[in-house]
Amino acid sequence: MLPPDTSAVQLSPDEVVRFSRHLILPEIGMEGQKRLKAASVLCVGTGGLGSPLLLYLAAAGVGRLGIVDFDVVDHSNLQRQVIHGTSWVGKPKIESAKARIHEINPHCQVDLYETALTSENALEIIAGYDIVCDGTDNFPTRYLVNDACVLLDKPNVYGSIFRFEGQATVFNYQGGPNYRDLFPEPPPPGMVPSCAEGGVVGVLPGIIGVIQATEAVKLITGIGTSLSGRLLLFDALKMSFRELKLRPNPERSVIDKLIDYQEFCGVGGSAPGQEEAGSVATISVGELKTLLDGPQDDLLLLDVRNPPEAEIAVIPGAVLVPLDRIESGEAIEEVRRLVSGKRLYVHCKLGGRSAKALIALGRHGIDGVNVQGGIDAWSQEVDPDVPRY
């Protein structure tokens, strides 16, 4: 990455006051602040990571920010996506983010891309920016961002979060490793739960997102030592940081084009475990409601969510046996006793964990039917009094 051209950049009197705490830092000074104003950063996602990223990059004085997102603000976002507010619920996240950024720094140009990043548009969108910050939450987009950055020779400031743990690094910088050196192949579909299923403590994305913003500021201004070649791991419960060294893999396949990343990651494709998951029989929540309205003597509805989730909302009559107890084998005989002589239906929050439970049970000769969409679909289509979470 070349330093931004500051030959034509000037700071207004308002900007001098606004960024005065930067200007008096010898490491940044006037030249560093001009570099920030001349720089452009693309943030993919305005969720838990994108929120603090954008807030602090705007506050730092980055002159141009691009935002890629096609989602709308939901009440469940507000626990951690601090760039959004209650008044923006139901409205596009990119518009909410732009409004908040201009409250912080009206001098910042904000370009919006209300679309999913795809193999068809990624190169065109990313080409116009100096740095890309990955605030995504799914494997297909992470691989896409990585490969596009490699092809365009753009630094990729990476972060990810789950439950109480997060990680951050800088990929594709000055000959350093990229995402495929850390994860050559994606995990089997459903193996890594999303935050929607596994949960995340609200402050965690703030910490990781601010680390990403710090790395972006350092790359732009040319100060300090970047995280390139180092994966920073954070454990919020232990309040501990540790590092793993990353190196480019000389045997890694050459990245020479963008591919179908949904297929590569097994989303609707044939990655390990996908064919088995696709073989699970399903039933809609409407069909389940019809069954539950009738005689239930020969029916067992199994809930494989975690106990804290069952404290939030339940489908009446469901028996709770968490997925981890099924996959470990601990609960197999318990389920066998419960289901004896009955038809088995299994649900979770969204349908992924219940499919995994049925696969595990099937290996022990216990067959059943998966409830599509889980309790979330039940709340939306059958009983709106059941809380969504």
Secondary structure by P-SEA (a helix, b strand, c coil): ccccccccccccaaaaaaaccccccccccaaaaaaaaabbbbbccccaaaaaaaaaaaaacccbbbbbbcccccccccccccccccccccccaaaaaaaaaaaacccbbbbbbcccccccccccccccccbbbbccccaaaaaaaaaaaaaabbbbbccccccccbbbbbccccccccccccccccccccccccccccccccaaaaaaaaaaaaaaaaaaaccccccccbbbbbbccccbbbbbbbbbccccccccccccccccccccccccaaaaaaabbbbcaaaaaaaaacccccbbbbbcccaaaaaacccccbbbbcaaaaaacccaaaaaaaaccbbbbbbccccaaaaaaaaaaaaacbbbbbbcccaaaaaaccccccccc
